[in-house]
Amino acid sequence: MMVFVYLFIFIISTLFFFFSYTLFFKIFNNGGLPPGPPLVPIIGNIQWLWTSSEAFPNRLRDLHARYGPIITLHIGSFRAIFISDRQITYDALITRGAVFADRPPAIPTTGVFTSNQHTINSAHYGPLWRLLRRNLISEILHSSRVKLFSNGRQWVLNILISKIRASAETNNSIVLDFKENIQFSMFCLLVLMCFGEKLDEKAIRDIETATRNFLLYSLKLSVLAFFPTLSKLIYRKRWNTAINLLQKQKDIIIPLIRTREKHKEKQNKQGWSDDNEKERFVYSYLDSLLDIKLTEEGNRKLTDDELSNICSEFLNAGTDTTATSLEWIMANLVKHQEIQAKLFDEIQGVVESTEAEEVKEEELQRMPYLKAVVLEGLRRHPPGRFLLPHSVAEDVMLNGYVIPKGVTINFMVADLGRDDKVWDKPMEFRPERFMEGGEGEGVDITGSKEINMIPFGAGRRICPGFGLALLHLEYFVANLIKNFEWKAIEKEEVDLISEKPEFTVVMKNSLRARITPRKI
């Protein structure tokens, strides 16, 4: 019996020695990877990353200052490359865009949340991604389609204005829940675009709660990247909670899918029964998804799980990013009264009627300062600190280093937009930099010419909805300023520095402001 015990100990010791030797060999040779801090066997660089998510960007900047513009970090078996240089970013995303357009493979434990990477953001660079992205752009984001939802935007604007007024009336002219109001209003618009129907507030709240609860909780699953099989056992309670929240999301969305299928079938057979039905139901994103067939997978249709995840992706991507940007922009306008006054003067000079209920979408095109305010907001406060992770399908060289197949590549989008080599006093909020003569005049936010600011990404994986996002930001900022004068609350500072990561990077201290209704 003792012989077997000693034999077992010998085998385990040998394997541990071999594993440790292999890791140490990688430490000193690094396989041509970009540099990074020293490794601890098995653990990796976790000792360098043991910090809060709010402090993590500053920690990264320190590492970049020490090791250069492209670095490698290890967390257990997980490797991540971080790039902070705009020229290297351009080389990767634009010059060699197809090479760097892939997504990292999903770890086994989280693939279920994207239906095995069958969503636009998660799909590998290939036929499936092209099909889903082409469908979104042609069927929903094309300018002709966007115009169809102009009534929807006016409907949502009325919802937002009424909620702001109600909040101010209850709180002595102070708006206390601006963030919640804009998130809900934007979600109403995305629900209309996704499902093609103006649902009542309770139904929209139910969808919002289910999708948001899962989205925010899923952020806690990053621990599963550290030895996925083992961590799934250790964090089994967390895993089970995420699965339950995902199921609740499906329980809300799949009945909407069934309803839309029945409506679509009826419309194809009978057409519109009356004008009321035609006005109530509009062509939706879901309608387009129901027609998709995956030619690379036996010409099959999308499953319920895939449809649910893709609809959820659409709702979350279009809601939080726009709502976050809108709050940051409005906070800056509250802080900088002279900018707000200048913007109001421009609106006053463009709006055709003094009795106009809204700033119309066609009027936005004649407001260059409004566009400058929005661009400055996106430069100074991009919705995310990093782009969604990129990857490569095969080992490639970048800036003299090996970029391994499947490794996670992160581009530091917030730092790129605050580079003092490009922007004068980059931490200041100055829309004038985007006007004639400013350093941002004519800036290309797609990054196709050069990388100065890329709040929507760049290259093959640029956010397909960036045009719609700009329209929404301009439309809602213009109308909020047209309807109200926004001022800081007495003895209360507007905090434009503190931020915290949720799905996007939000204000740590949400905007609170005193408003006064005004008419042009």
Summary of the structure (lengths in Angstrom):
residues: 520
radius of gyration: 25.0
end to end distance: 92.5
largest distance: 95.3
contacts: 1629
relative contact order: 0.13
helix: 57%
strand: 10%
